[in-house]
Amino acid sequence: MSLKNGIAPTIMAGMPRGVAMRWAKRSLTAALLATLAACAGNHSDFYPTKGDVKPHPGVARAKQHPIQGIDISKWQGPIDWASVRGAGTQFAFIKATEGGDHVDERFRANWDGAAKAGVPRGAYHFVFWCRSAQDQMEWFKKNVPNDPTALPPVLDVEWNGHSQLCPKKLPKAQALAMMRYMLDEMERYTGKRPIIYTDITFHKDVLEDELPDYPHWVRSTAAEPEQRYAKRKWMLWQFTSTGRVPGVRGDVDRNAFYGSTAEWASFLSTDCDPRDHSRLAGQGLCSGK
């Protein structure tokens, strides 16, 4: 309500000057409190120093999740991990290996830098569908430290459609067999239940209704995961590839954890999705670091 035009001046016209001024002051105070309350209830972004070059309205809710992180590879270049941590980043997943013969050029620098800055970090392996699962896991174990303080490892499963060497899609049964072997080997090596990262296409082709006993990290940059992944309980949500985070030059993937700060603390202490604790404890997992 404006105090310069419309109804307010009409109301104030017949008031003594002192009464009118007190009425105006109370009205301004009420309006300010209403505005602040609306802003407080909005929770548009827990970490306002972070941004997005091309924000999509379909994923706006991701910023309301209190636990936010990034995933990176050599393409982000040198990273100022102290600034990344200072921006409120709660986790980082770092590309380690791909196929059976490639190590990300900045893996060790990022792995050590994140640890030094106090950013919880985990390693991910990008699957190359034209290399045996056995070769890929031997390569992963050769190049990724078995660090008990690290987050669980991630198996990144997508089709390599733009690859000149391996653009093909495998039959569902074959892809799942490879995945099961690699997940088992990752778990055997680290003692932690691996996380499956995937995108919409691969999930539809291979993962729908499959592997429910693993935590899933899903990519959805134009809509909430529930709108893109049928019947999939997700733990992590990659909601943009054009994020901006202090300490990282240029675009970076931003991610959100599904739950509260208490649930995140539970995940950090047990390496398991808190929703799966009771079920996995019987398998010797979720027992704490």
Disulfide bonds with the S-S distance in Angstrom:
Cys130-Cys166 2.00
Cys272-Cys286 2.37
